[in-house]
Amino acid sequence: MFKVKNILIFFITIFFIYLPAGFAQNVTKVQKPSVAPKQGVQKSVDQATKKPKPGLTIMPAGINLGLVAFDKSGEATVSLKNTGTGAIRWSIQGPKSWDKVKSKAISGTLEKETDVLNVGVSLLGNDEFKDEKKAGHSLANVEMRIASGEEEIICTKKLPLGIHKEEIEINAADGQKKITLSFFIAYTQSAPRINLSTLRLDMGKILPNKTVSRKIILNNSGKETLTWSVEPPAHAREDMPDDFRQGRYLSFMNDEVKGAAQYSVPEPLKDTLELIGSWSETGGYPTSGPGDNLIKVNFTGTGILLYLSEHSREGKLTLALDKNPIARAALFEEQRKNGEEILIADQLEFGSHTLTITNKYEGLVVEGVKILGLNTAFFPAQSIKIFPASGATTLQTNYLTVLFNTGQAFPGFYEDYLVFKTNNGEAIVEMYAEVLPDVTSAIIDVYRYYNGNDYLFTSNPQAEINRLYQNKYTKEGIAFRLFQPGTPGTASFYRWYHPRKKCHFYHYDYNGHKQDLHGYILEGTLGNIATSKLTNTRELYRWYNAKTGHYFYSTELQGEKINKKAYRFDGIAGYVR
């Protein structure tokens, strides 16, 4: 009984000792929820007031355009979204290393809406061509278009056949993004297609009763056999193509410098064409080098067309007509529509004008110009012959010779076109020529050769071939033209040679004018030079090197930069054609 009583007392004691603690715990647990909801409400308010930053998302960022060929382009649509709140500004300059032909950039501002970019890649023209620097390496002229709304970027690049990956950078407030384009350039055309080396044939300035020739290279860019024939059309003036502009085409190609490093203006164009800066040659055409380059075209007419073999980079090419700037936007739009042909001006007052081209990037190739507003005629019947005039080709190259005989042609300007008929359509090559009057038959071509600082001029290189070869003279081409003996207003142009100094001296005074001819040997005459300025003549300038005793002659006022070699200006030697 005592034990039971003691046990009961023990449990009662324990109950009263722990009851307050347990009650306190219960009270605490009840009170905690009254605080917790206040903390939870404060956290949700903070989240609501903290706004996310704007961010640009591109969908998709990587695009595979697949196959791109002459008969198939690659196109895709890209969405630009703002994944945050507030406005975000974006802009695109276009892919790097591509040549721009339209627009500097496109841009937009996004809030909740979505902007769409349309991207397309296609091949320009219907032909392939070979890169001369990489024999057998086929290239295609590729065009990329990027459009958003009414804004558009158009750019071009020459790419080889095969797989390509190009990047388009997008600048935004949250950093630079990229769109990656993948595509495969392939040659899938099976139908025959004619490719011609030129679409404009300049036969040049020709004397009466002479025959000149030019070459046209013909290829087939299709897999199937191309059958073709060509002939000068028998037509009336109204039969000319609708887009044909009457005028005189002048090619800037110089056959004598083709394959050389430096371009020089051919003699027949020295009154028309002036180059300043660094100009090399591509296929005989003037090609701009690094730095600032300038080209001036002097012409008489009512307008002028410009032909560029390579597209210029927008912002790097400026033009002026008679010192008046030409709107660049209109220029590049014209270039985009017509390819190589750019209409600079039309319906001008007939007279003398000057087109000035200023270029600030390397690689611009200038093919030539067409002068508008001249009285032209068709080539006389039977004056044009073509060999061969027909054929069938698959992979081989055809070389055609075009002959023009001036026997039935009066002095003046001539234009026409050759029609190539094939089993897959037609192609046209324009032809141009200038027939000179009979009086110009009294003109003598004078060629310039050099060996070190010695410059030898001769009107009969064939007669001096042994001397030229033995003394290792290098030919530079036609330097100027003299007159036949007996031409009014002219005198004999003498040549002397100093064996010890190894230099030549030239003058129309038999006594050498004020020159000390001691030690010089008279070698004869080259022809007659005008002693005063006659119609259609220009100055023949002379420079002298006092250290070496050598002379230099040129029709260029700047002396072809000979002054940089210690030469000083020494006067005018006479007037030449």
Phi, psi and omega in degrees: 000319179296322180294316180298320181296319180294319179298316181297318178298323181297313181293322178296320179297313179300318182299314182285333178291314186270347180300315180298318180298315180295321179296321179297319178298317180298319180296319179298316181296328180285324184284330183303314180301334179292336178269318185303314179303323179296319177295318180296319179297319181296320180295317180293327177294319179298319178296323182289326183277342180273106185273138176289148180285153176291147180209141182264127177243133181251128180226118348276156178275340177237128185231133173253108182280349178077215184283132173237121181220181181298330181251014181208125177254163177250128183226148179205161178241134180240134179259137175246120183236148174263111184273357178246203176245158185089175183267148177226132181265139178223157179207155180227131176265340186104168182292143178289156178070004174262150179274124179282135174240351176201134172070144176271321183195163170234151185208171178192170177232126183249138168241268178260341184282179180239131173264147183241133173251130173257122183241132179220145177232129181214167178260135179273143177074186182236027186222167170244161175212162182262138173279114185297335179283340180229087185304132178081003182264106183282135179240154175235145177273107189258137177245135174241132177241132175234121185229143173216112186064233179267355179272144184209139171248129176236128180216159183227158177199144176270121184232147176284164175296147179126196184275139179222149176227121181237148181246137174247118182271136177242121178268130180218169182297330181265019176116176182274131177248166180223141169250125181258123178253129174242137178204162182237118178271122182226158177254101187246359184291123178261326180295145179294146179212130183279135173239129181241142184291338178211151175252355179222127185242112179263109180281349175090192175266124190233140176281158177299150177058035177239160176235129177240158181227152175221159182251143170232130178260130183241131176227162175249118180267007175255172180273327180281159182294134178260121172257137187212157173209154183217144177199151173291133182285149168263110190210171171257169183303322182290350179279355178298147176306150184301325183269009181282127179255120181295133179170189181245115179275133177240116176276139178269007181290136177242106182298331185286343180250002181299126182091353177267172183279328189245143176264142173226148182289126177296150185306315181298344182254005186293335174280342185260319192245133176226127181244136177229131181115208183255112182231119172260195180230147173229108184063024182092355180266150178294132182230125185292141175261193180291154179088191180280131179228145183225140176228131178244134178240114177264127183214160176239118182172200181246001180179176182205140172251143180245139179240119178248123178285336176237136178294142178274155176276126183302136181090349181253353183234125177232149181230151176216141176244118183055041178072006176261121182300146177255134182302124185291323182299315179296324179299310184288331174294319177296320179294322180294321182287318191251008178071246184282338187269127179233120176280111180277312182202151178212158177060035172282164172292130183300128181164194182276134180221164179225124173261125179245125179246121177249125185232139184235025174218156185276137172107007177284124180253121181256115184281314183166194180219162170238125180268126184263160175089012179262151176282115182240159178226161174288154174299139179302149179302140178068010180273347182248129175234143181231131179226127346287161183258358179199168179172179176225131185218145173246284181254343185286163178258134180252131178251115182255139176253125178252122181249139175231120178255127184270010185304324182256010185257134173279159176302137180149190182260140181231144176214151180193188174210149177262135180255118175263114177261130182229174175282010175214049176104190183238158173222151184235135172242120179283146179235142180218151177199157173234119177265125184276156176290165184300327184299333181285353177292349178273016182265139181244127175284133177242126183259147178249132174237157178215151172218101186068239179264003180267122180248117182253125175254136179215144175261358180219074181301328182296322180288339182249019186301321181294316179296316180299320182287313184294327180266009173057045175283144178254131181281136176247347178110191180288124181268320179193182180231139178251177182257157175291149176305141181095353179292125181305140178082011183235164178218160180300138179254108188271154177235129176241157179223135177254105185299322183287314179284341185054060179213156180249151176226143185227138177194155178273350174274121182301332180270005177080012182058240181264006182279134174284110184270013178298126182092349179271146177245126178288126182253000178117198181241154178262340188149199179250139178245144178288131181273350172218164186290120176255172177299134178064033174241164179220164181288140168254106186273152180234138175237154184225137177255107184293332182287322184255341182080014181267153179245154177224136182236138179200153175273355179273132182299326180278357177065026179054034178064024179293338179298339178285351180251033176072020175267142175243153181295136186233013175110189181255125181278343181153195183232133188232169174273000000 
